[in-house]
Amino acid sequence: MASSLKDTSDALAAAVEAAGKSTVTVSARRGRPASGIVWDKGVVLTSSHAIENEDEITVDDGDKEHKATLVGRDAASDLAVLRVDGLGAAPASRGGTTRVGELVLAVGRAPDLRATLGVVGATTSRQRGWRGGGMDGLLLTDARLYQGFSGGPLVNAAGEVVGVNSWYYGAEDTKALPVAVAERVAQSLLAHGKVKQPYLGIGTQPVYLPDDVRSKVGQDTGLMVINVEAGSPAAGAGVMQGDTLVGIDDTPVTGMRELFSALRGVEVGSEHTLKVVRAGAATDVKVKVGEREPQD
């Protein structure tokens, strides 16, 4: 038993050591440094809320302090990307899907390397972000976040990054943005300096479909369109108030979660088919997805 416990302890310490090599200190607000993750060569991912002074950002890898510049930030996910010239730290190793019950470690460097241990207790569905934007499902853990841990990695027992920690995902429970979502946001910020949010311009509410419609579309529920914004992509495509959205392309839409999930997989400017029920008949509507204006 003692040997097994020591083996586990040694493995967790090794995981923190491995993750610590790509965990940095980010200083961009007076007296309150945050953590960051070396995401690529010369690129650091951190928390957007920790960047209060965009013109004076420094990154410390534990050996040397470097000047950094802001590439872009996204309020909805609370992520920001920094470019750091001369940063020699290796990019973090990223993991895959994390299971409920899996051991994880919250790691931070603000300014010294620290870590806490916990388990993934649950995952949340898509929810409203701290600035009002839509945010993908989060990992809920009991790995405590110390001051300065925001922007640092949540890692698995192998030292692989499985999430990005932030106080701004919620104060009552420790929450982390899954690594796959962080990767998508980081790629968009590097390419465009912002996250392009797909936009249709409709307001909807879940409804049960009439029996005769259920048999036609093969599902029990959909989203009734209760308003269409003037000048929106949906308005231009001919979507009407009273239509019931039941699918996007080949993906069924039975509720808000499915709609958000489908929109996450499309690009701004791409054309897609909305499957709607209008006057009891299934109809296809072609729409070119627009871009939602960023929220301050």
C-alpha positions in Angstrom: 0.0 0.0 0.0 2.8 2.4 1.0 4.6 1.7 -2.2 1.5 2.2 -4.3 0.8 5.5 -2.6 4.3 6.7 -3.2 4.1 5.7 -6.8 0.9 7.8 -7.1 2.5 10.7 -5.3 5.6 10.6 -7.5 3.5 10.4 -10.7 1.5 13.5 -9.7 4.7 15.4 -8.8 6.1 14.5 -12.2 2.9 15.7 -13.9 3.2 19.1 -12.1 6.9 19.3 -13.1 6.1 18.6 -16.7 3.2 21.1 -16.8 5.3 23.7 -15.0 7.8 23.9 -17.8 5.1 25.4 -20.0 3.4 27.4 -17.3 4.4 31.1 -17.1 3.7 34.2 -15.1 1.7 36.9 -16.9 1.9 40.5 -15.5 -0.5 43.0 -17.0 -2.3 44.5 -14.0 -0.9 46.2 -11.0 0.2 43.8 -8.2 -1.9 40.9 -9.4 0.0 38.6 -11.8 -1.8 35.7 -13.5 -0.7 32.5 -15.1 -0.4 31.5 -18.7 0.2 28.5 -20.9 2.9 28.3 -23.6 0.6 27.2 -26.4 2.9 27.3 -29.3 6.4 28.6 -30.0 6.4 32.2 -28.8 2.7 32.1 -28.1 1.1 32.2 -24.6 -2.6 31.6 -23.8 -3.9 33.3 -20.6 -7.1 34.8 -19.1 -8.5 37.9 -20.8 -9.6 39.5 -17.5 -6.0 39.5 -16.3 -4.9 41.8 -19.2 -5.8 45.2 -17.8 -2.8 47.1 -19.4 -2.4 46.0 -23.0 0.7 48.2 -23.6 2.8 46.8 -20.7 2.7 43.0 -20.6 5.5 40.8 -19.4 5.8 37.0 -19.3 8.2 35.3 -16.9 9.0 31.6 -17.7 10.8 31.1 -14.3 14.2 32.0 -15.7 13.7 35.3 -17.6 11.2 38.0 -18.0 10.0 38.8 -21.6 8.0 41.6 -23.2 4.8 40.4 -24.7 2.2 41.9 -27.1 -1.5 41.2 -27.2 -2.6 39.3 -30.3 -6.3 39.2 -29.4 -8.8 38.5 -26.7 -12.3 36.9 -26.3 -14.6 38.1 -23.5 -17.0 35.2 -23.8 -14.4 32.5 -23.1 -12.2 34.8 -21.0 -9.1 33.9 -23.1 -6.4 36.0 -24.5 -3.4 35.2 -26.8 0.0 36.8 -26.3 3.0 36.9 -28.7 6.3 36.7 -26.7 9.6 37.2 -28.6 12.5 35.2 -27.3 10.4 32.8 -25.2 12.2 29.5 -25.2 9.8 27.4 -23.1 8.4 24.4 -24.9 4.7 24.4 -25.8 2.4 22.5 -23.4 1.4 18.9 -24.1 -2.3 18.8 -24.7 -4.6 15.9 -23.7 -8.0 14.8 -25.0 -11.4 14.3 -23.4 -11.5 14.2 -19.6 -13.8 11.8 -17.8 -15.8 12.5 -14.7 -13.9 11.1 -11.7 -10.5 11.6 -13.3 -7.7 13.0 -11.1 -6.6 16.5 -12.2 -4.2 19.2 -11.0 -4.7 22.9 -11.2 -1.3 24.5 -11.9 -0.2 28.1 -11.6 2.9 30.2 -11.6 2.2 33.6 -10.0 5.0 34.0 -9.4 6.1 30.6 -8.1 5.0 27.2 -9.3 2.1 25.9 -7.3 -0.5 23.1 -7.7 -3.6 21.6 -6.2 -5.2 18.2 -6.6 -8.8 17.3 -7.3 -11.2 15.3 -9.4 -13.4 16.2 -12.3 -16.8 16.2 -10.6 -19.0 17.1 -13.6 -19.2 18.8 -16.9 -21.7 21.6 -17.6 -23.7 22.2 -20.7 -23.3 25.4 -22.8 -24.1 28.4 -20.6 -23.9 32.2 -20.6 -20.4 33.5 -20.1 -19.3 36.0 -17.4 -19.7 38.9 -20.0 -23.0 37.6 -21.4 -21.7 35.7 -24.4 -22.3 32.0 -25.0 -19.7 29.7 -23.5 -19.2 26.0 -24.1 -19.5 23.4 -21.4 -17.0 23.7 -18.6 -15.1 21.1 -16.4 -16.1 21.3 -12.7 -13.4 20.2 -10.3 -12.6 20.5 -6.6 -8.9 21.4 -7.4 -8.7 24.7 -5.5 -7.6 27.9 -7.5 -5.1 30.0 -5.6 -4.7 33.7 -6.4 -3.0 34.1 -9.7 -4.1 30.7 -11.0 -6.4 32.2 -13.7 -5.0 31.4 -17.1 -3.1 28.4 -15.9 -3.6 24.8 -16.9 -5.7 22.1 -15.6 -3.7 18.9 -16.2 -4.3 15.2 -16.0 -2.1 12.7 -14.3 0.2 12.5 -17.3 0.9 16.3 -17.1 -1.2 17.0 -20.2 -3.3 20.1 -20.4 -7.0 19.2 -20.4 -8.4 22.7 -19.5 -7.7 26.3 -18.8 -8.6 27.6 -15.3 -10.2 31.0 -14.5 -11.9 32.5 -11.5 -14.3 34.2 -13.9 -16.0 31.0 -14.9 -17.6 31.0 -11.4 -16.6 31.6 -7.8 -18.5 28.8 -6.1 -16.9 25.9 -7.9 -13.5 25.6 -9.7 -14.2 25.6 -13.4 -12.0 25.1 -16.4 -12.6 25.6 -20.1 -11.9 22.3 -21.9 -8.7 22.2 -24.0 -10.5 21.5 -27.3 -12.5 24.7 -26.8 -9.4 26.7 -25.8 -7.7 25.4 -28.9 -10.5 26.6 -31.2 -10.5 30.0 -29.5 -6.7 30.3 -29.7 -6.6 29.5 -33.4 -9.3 32.1 -34.1 -7.4 34.8 -32.1 -4.1 34.0 -33.9 -5.8 34.1 -37.3 -8.2 37.0 -36.8 -7.4 38.8 -33.5 -10.9 37.9 -32.4 -13.4 35.0 -32.3 -15.9 35.2 -35.1 -19.3 34.3 -33.6 -21.7 32.7 -36.1 -25.0 34.6 -36.3 -28.4 33.9 -37.7 -30.5 36.6 -36.1 -33.4 34.6 -34.7 -35.1 34.3 -31.3 -36.5 30.9 -30.5 -38.2 28.9 -27.9 -38.5 25.1 -27.5 -41.9 23.5 -28.6 -43.4 20.1 -29.0 -44.2 19.2 -32.6 -47.8 18.1 -33.6 -48.2 14.4 -34.1 -48.4 14.6 -37.9 -45.2 16.7 -38.1 -43.3 14.4 -35.8 -43.7 11.5 -38.2 -42.5 13.7 -41.1 -39.3 15.0 -39.5 -38.5 12.1 -37.1 -38.3 14.1 -33.9 -40.6 15.2 -31.1 -39.4 18.8 -30.5 -37.9 21.8 -32.3 -37.4 25.5 -31.9 -40.2 27.9 -32.8 -39.0 31.2 -34.3 -40.5 34.0 -32.1 -38.7 36.9 -33.7 -36.4 37.6 -36.7 -34.0 40.5 -36.5 -34.4 43.0 -39.3 -31.4 42.9 -41.7 -30.1 39.6 -40.2 -29.0 36.6 -42.3 -32.2 34.7 -41.3 -34.3 37.7 -42.5 -32.5 37.8 -45.8 -33.0 34.1 -46.3 -36.7 34.3 -45.7 -37.0 32.7 -42.3 -40.4 33.8 -40.8 -41.8 34.3 -37.4 -43.8 31.1 -36.6 -41.4 28.8 -38.4 -40.1 25.9 -36.3 -36.5 25.1 -36.7 -35.8 21.3 -36.7 -32.4 21.0 -38.2 -29.2 22.6 -39.7 -27.9 20.7 -42.7 -28.0 17.0 -41.6 -28.0 17.8 -37.9 -31.4 17.6 -36.0 -32.2 20.6 -33.8 -34.4 19.6 -30.9 -33.6 22.4 -28.5 -31.2 25.2 -27.7 -28.3 23.0 -26.9 -28.4 21.3 -30.3 -28.6 24.7 -32.0 -25.6 26.0 -30.2 -23.7 22.8 -30.9 -24.5 23.0 -34.6 -23.5 26.7 -34.9 -20.2 25.9 -33.2 -19.3 23.8 -36.2 -19.9 26.4 -38.9 -17.8 29.3 -40.2 -18.9 32.8 -40.6 -19.7 33.4 -44.3 -20.5 29.8 -45.0 -23.9 28.7 -46.5 -26.1 26.2 -44.8 -29.6 24.7 -45.0 -32.0 25.4 -42.2 -34.8 22.8 -42.0 -38.0 24.4 -40.8 -41.6 23.4 -40.4 -43.9 26.0 -41.9 -47.7 25.5 -42.0 -47.3 21.9 -41.2 -44.8 21.2 -44.0 -41.0 20.6 -43.9 -39.2 23.3 -45.8 -35.5 23.9 -46.6 -34.1 27.5 -46.3 -30.6 28.4 -47.5 -28.9 30.9 -45.3 -25.4 32.5 -45.3 -24.2 32.7 -41.7 -23.3 36.1 -40.5 -21.0 37.4 -37.8 -22.3 38.5 -34.4 -20.8 41.8 -33.3 -18.4 41.4 -30.3 -19.8 42.3 -26.9 -18.0 44.8 -24.7 
